[in-house]
């Protein structure tokens, strides 16, 4: 996992801009293509046993290390659509290192799919990597997409598909941070996680100046096959609309729809284990949920000492996401990682997903190179063998998603021992303005121990509302804390949830 994150940090620096060098037309497999063909193809694949495709262990591509892999550079002259008047350009990505599943890439023009055959001729290799250059492969490892998202004459990468069923996107002026996946299966379960993989993509050539790119994909694993269509529209908030359809090979009880994967190391809530000059280190700092009754829930992330799994039940949520709310350099003091620019991701269901829960998984880690946070929607009903299931949703990637609102957002959380009583912990929550009522009441509760006091003040320095709640754990080793605010007997602002452990 750590090398996976490092590879992405290298890949996002690439911005390529000229025309492709592809095989002769007659050598590239072709067929008619549309969404119905994709679904029929996925259904046919699901009727057969899954055969995993991997680059052989003795292939030099499998033996590439991180330093080797980053020495392989894509040739700018091979960038797809670079000399056409289109809003998007494609960059195939080299196989090998961690990326050992060959991925087939196809372009769709006028309803006809044509394969982009793998060739090492579109890459530059360091002189000691001749064996990798001569090695055979049946596909690439994925692809990047560029567009003038930040500047009209600069082609920046805004989206990438590489590794398993992972993909990432950014909004305007963002840096890559968290990832999305096609599906999660058995995440954080003793039986071990199953990682589906995207094995083939079909990218539609857009009309000239069209603002939306359409990408289709087949996802495979031993448990199921999936057909995906992604409609990506870059902007201040890049929007990726996902249409997924699953064909299980077996019944699946534990799975996650629209999974998001991120990193959280520490912040002001708990930094005792880290001797670090930086105030905080994270790609995301909280899970945000809007429940079916309209309640806005903010759950700050933690880096626990033991694996933690939390479930937030609902019948039909309006959405959920992993967000980065700290947006100033002084929040992190990191000149290289630029955590304040990491994208937030917000998942908004299309249609009724039915009952289930948002699941949050927090995994202990001691280094920022590990992704240790996962969030997804777990439907109540399992996926049954022989049936078909569709889930549609949008993912919004950006600095701030519109659903957060401007007033009543919890923009900071901190905690520490009370100065007046060492047996009491104080939790400090800052809510954003404007229009903060002057008659707010605090409703604080805990599943164990006792809440022993609260204070509400408006900070003259920022205009924000600061709420301090005092918690006496007693003999408890864990407690679920909840803080809500009301004004004139009506809820105001977000509900704060937190799992405290001794």
Secondary structure, DSSP 8 states (H G I E B T S, - for coil): -HHHHHHHHHHTT----S------GGGS-EEE--HHHHHHHHHHHHTS--------TTSTTTT--HHHHHH-EE-GGG-BTTTSS-S-EEEEE--BTTB-S-BEEEEEETTEEEEE---GGGEE--GGGHHHHH---SSBSEEEEEEEEEETTEEEEEEEEESTTEEEE--TT-B---EEES-EESTT-TT--B--EEEEEEEE---TT-S-EEEEEEEE-SSEEEEEEEEEE-SSSEEEEEEEEEEESS-BSSEEEEEEEE-EEE-TT--TT---SSS-EES--EEEEE-TT--EEEEE----SS-EEEEEEESS-SEEEEE----SGGGT--TTT-GGGB-EEEEEEES---SEEEEEEE---SSTTS--EEEEEEESS-B-TT-EEEEEEEEEEESS-GGG-SSS-EEEEEEEE-SS-TT-EEEEEEE--SS--SS-EEEEEESSSEEEEEEEEE-TTT--EEEEEEEE-TT-SEEEEEEEEEETTEEEEEEEEEEEE-
